[in-house]
Amino acid sequence: GSTDQTGAIAGASGAAVLRHFLNRGQGAALQTGIDWALRQGADIIVTFDADGQHDPADTSRLVQPIRSGRVDVVLGSRFLGRPSPAMPVAHRYFLKLAALFDRLRSGLAITDTHNGLRAFSRVAAMRINIRQDGMAHASELLDQIAHLHLRYVEVPVTVRYGEPLSFAELH
């Protein structure tokens, strides 16, 4: 669904670029990417939002608990590390309220329900099936983690507010 040149730049840099004929939303994009990665033989799959707010350096922190065999899913949390002073106050309260709601609904002890930086073991990725095309996938993922009894942990990650990283900085 991007209208910028991210796909063209990524493709020219050697990345595989997957597209839907129609913009189906973030949930559908994630499931398509996860399915593709599984077909390529991925053992660990990391997802992140395309808005440039996530720090690629956090990837190693995400995959370590899966590599050690401790968990099936790692969820990034912007609330476990040093808080970003640039996070709008209203946004902080909304995210805290959403986390409380999802904690009560899913039974998972989580602090950040809408963080797009996540990692899945191959086993978890094969069992999870995102059906919500839009943003509701974030809550759906938590429901599936709980329902499937997948082992999970949250780790602190950085979320930048204000000027996001450019594709060149991420690459």
SULJODA-V640768 format. One record per residue. N is the residue number from 1. RES is the residue in one small letter. PHI is phi in degrees with one decimal (NA if undefined). PSI is psi in degrees with one decimal (999 if undefined). NEAR is the number of other ideal C-beta (glycine too) atoms within 10 Angstrom. Layout:
BEGIN
{{N & RES & PHI & PSI & NEAR} {N & RES & PHI & PSI & NEAR}}
END
This chain:
BEGIN
{{1 & g & NA & -1.5 & 12} {2 & s & -65.5 & 144.3 & 12} {3 & t & -109.2 & -1.9 & 6} {4 & d & -89.4 & -165.4 & 9} {5 & q & -98.5 & 18.2 & 11} {6 & t & -55.6 & -47.5 & 16} {7 & g & -60.1 & -44.4 & 13} {8 & a & -65.9 & -42.9 & 11} {9 & i & -65.3 & -44.2 & 15} {10 & a & -62.3 & -44.8 & 17} {11 & g & -62.3 & -42.4 & 12} {12 & a & -66.1 & -23.8 & 10} {13 & s & -86.8 & -1.4 & 11} {14 & g & 101.8 & 0.3 & 7} {15 & a & -77.3 & 148.5 & 13} {16 & a & -76.6 & 128.9 & 10} {17 & v & -114.3 & 120.8 & 12} {18 & l & -104.0 & 140.5 & 12} {19 & r & -135.9 & 145.3 & 11} {20 & h & -94.8 & 148.6 & 12} {21 & f & -59.1 & -43.2 & 5} {22 & l & -116.9 & 149.1 & 8} {23 & n & -66.6 & 110.4 & 13} {24 & r & -100.7 & -6.4 & 14} {25 & g & 103.7 & 172.2 & 16} {26 & q & -64.9 & -41.3 & 21} {27 & g & -60.2 & -45.8 & 19} {28 & a & -64.4 & -40.2 & 19} {29 & a & -62.2 & -42.5 & 21} {30 & l & -62.9 & -45.8 & 22} {31 & q & -64.3 & -39.6 & 19} {32 & t & -62.6 & -44.0 & 15} {33 & g & -65.0 & -41.3 & 14} {34 & i & -64.0 & -45.0 & 20} {35 & d & -60.0 & -43.1 & 16} {36 & w & -62.9 & -45.9 & 13} {37 & a & -61.7 & -39.3 & 20} {38 & l & -62.9 & -42.9 & 15} {39 & r & -63.4 & -26.8 & 8} {40 & q & -82.8 & -5.0 & 9} {41 & g & 91.7 & 16.9 & 7} {42 & a & -60.0 & 136.8 & 15} {43 & d & -91.6 & -30.9 & 13} {44 & i & -135.1 & 134.8 & 17} {45 & i & -120.4 & 126.5 & 23} {46 & v & -109.7 & 131.4 & 19} {47 & t & -114.2 & 150.3 & 20} {48 & f & -153.4 & 154.3 & 21} {49 & d & -69.7 & 150.9 & 15} {50 & a & -90.5 & 13.8 & 17} {51 & d & -90.5 & 3.5 & 11} {52 & g & 78.9 & 10.5 & 16} {53 & q & -85.1 & -20.0 & 20} {54 & h & -87.5 & 147.4 & 25} {55 & d & -94.8 & 117.4 & 17} {56 & p & -57.3 & -24.2 & 14} {57 & a & -63.4 & -20.8 & 9} {58 & d & -73.6 & -12.0 & 20} {59 & t & -57.8 & -42.4 & 17} {60 & s & -63.3 & -35.8 & 9} {61 & r & -67.3 & -32.3 & 18} {62 & l & -73.2 & -40.8 & 23} {63 & v & -83.2 & -21.2 & 18} {64 & q & -57.2 & -48.1 & 14} {65 & p & -63.3 & -27.9 & 20} {66 & i & -75.8 & -45.3 & 24} {67 & r & -58.4 & -35.2 & 12} {68 & s & -77.0 & -9.2 & 8} {69 & g & 83.9 & 6.8 & 9} {70 & r & -74.3 & -34.8 & 12} {71 & v & -141.1 & 168.0 & 19} {72 & d & -100.6 & -29.4 & 23} {73 & v & -136.8 & 138.1 & 25} {74 & v & -121.6 & 127.6 & 27} {75 & l & -110.3 & 129.8 & 25} {76 & g & -75.4 & 145.2 & 27} {77 & s & -134.5 & 123.7 & 20} {78 & r & -77.3 & -8.0 & 24} {79 & f & -100.0 & -3.8 & 18} {80 & l & -92.3 & -24.4 & 14} {81 & g & -97.4 & -158.0 & 15} {82 & r & -71.0 & 123.4 & 8} {83 & p & -66.6 & 146.0 & 11} {84 & s & -77.9 & 122.6 & 16} {85 & p & -67.9 & -17.9 & 6} {86 & a & -85.8 & -5.5 & 10} {87 & m & -67.8 & 125.1 & 16} {88 & p & -59.4 & 138.6 & 10} {89 & v & -57.8 & -44.6 & 7} {90 & a & -61.7 & -37.5 & 8} {91 & h & -64.5 & -43.4 & 11} {92 & r & -58.4 & -46.8 & 14} {93 & y & -67.2 & -39.5 & 10} {94 & f & -60.9 & -45.8 & 12} {95 & l & -66.3 & -37.0 & 19} {96 & k & -65.9 & -40.4 & 14} {97 & l & -65.8 & -42.5 & 11} {98 & a & -61.7 & -39.7 & 15} {99 & a & -64.8 & -41.9 & 21} {100 & l & -62.4 & -45.6 & 13} {101 & f & -59.6 & -48.7 & 12} {102 & d & -68.4 & -31.9 & 21} {103 & r & -63.8 & -44.6 & 15} {104 & l & -67.1 & -38.6 & 9} {105 & r & -75.0 & -44.4 & 13} {106 & s & -92.9 & -23.6 & 19} {107 & g & 84.4 & 2.1 & 13} {108 & l & -88.3 & 135.4 & 18} {109 & a & -82.8 & 89.7 & 9} {110 & i & -126.6 & 154.8 & 20} {111 & t & -110.8 & -16.2 & 17} {112 & d & -145.3 & 95.3 & 22} {113 & t & -80.5 & -18.5 & 23} {114 & h & -116.2 & 38.8 & 14} {115 & n & -98.8 & 122.1 & 23} {116 & g & -80.1 & -4.6 & 19} {117 & l & -88.9 & 108.1 & 26} {118 & r & -142.5 & 159.7 & 22} {119 & a & -135.3 & 142.2 & 28} {120 & f & -127.9 & 136.2 & 28} {121 & s & -70.1 & 163.6 & 23} {122 & r & -57.6 & -43.5 & 16} {123 & v & -60.2 & -46.4 & 14} {124 & a & -64.1 & -44.5 & 24} {125 & a & -62.6 & -33.5 & 22} {126 & m & -72.1 & -27.2 & 12} {127 & r & -89.4 & -30.5 & 16} {128 & i & -77.7 & 137.8 & 21} {129 & n & -135.9 & 102.8 & 12} {130 & i & -78.4 & 117.4 & 20} {131 & r & -105.1 & -20.0 & 11} {132 & q & -82.0 & 113.8 & 18} {133 & d & -67.4 & -37.7 & 17} {134 & g & -90.5 & -148.7 & 11} {135 & m & -72.5 & -15.4 & 12} {136 & a & -64.0 & -10.5 & 14} {137 & h & -60.0 & -28.3 & 21} {138 & a & -61.9 & -45.9 & 21} {139 & s & -71.8 & -37.0 & 17} {140 & e & -60.4 & -41.2 & 17} {141 & l & -59.4 & -44.1 & 24} {142 & l & -63.1 & -41.6 & 22} {143 & d & -59.1 & -42.4 & 15} {144 & q & -69.8 & -38.3 & 19} {145 & i & -57.9 & -45.1 & 24} {146 & a & -67.6 & -49.3 & 15} {147 & h & -62.6 & -38.8 & 12} {148 & l & -86.1 & -1.2 & 14} {149 & h & 55.9 & 42.1 & 9} {150 & l & -78.4 & 140.1 & 19} {151 & r & -76.6 & 133.6 & 15} {152 & y & -140.8 & 161.8 & 21} {153 & v & -150.2 & 151.5 & 16} {154 & e & -100.4 & 145.3 & 20} {155 & v & -130.1 & 150.3 & 19} {156 & p & -69.1 & 135.9 & 15} {157 & v & -136.3 & 162.9 & 26} {158 & t & -96.4 & 132.7 & 17} {159 & v & -123.1 & 121.1 & 24} {160 & r & -89.7 & 136.0 & 16} {161 & y & -113.3 & 150.4 & 13} {162 & g & 98.3 & -124.8 & 8} {163 & e & -79.4 & 113.0 & 9} {164 & p & -74.2 & 163.9 & 15} {165 & l & -67.7 & 145.5 & 15} {166 & s & -83.2 & 165.9 & 11} {167 & f & -59.1 & -39.7 & 16} {168 & a & -61.6 & -38.7 & 8} {169 & e & -70.1 & -33.9 & 9} {170 & l & -72.9 & -31.7 & 15} {171 & h & -85.9 & 999 & 12}}
END
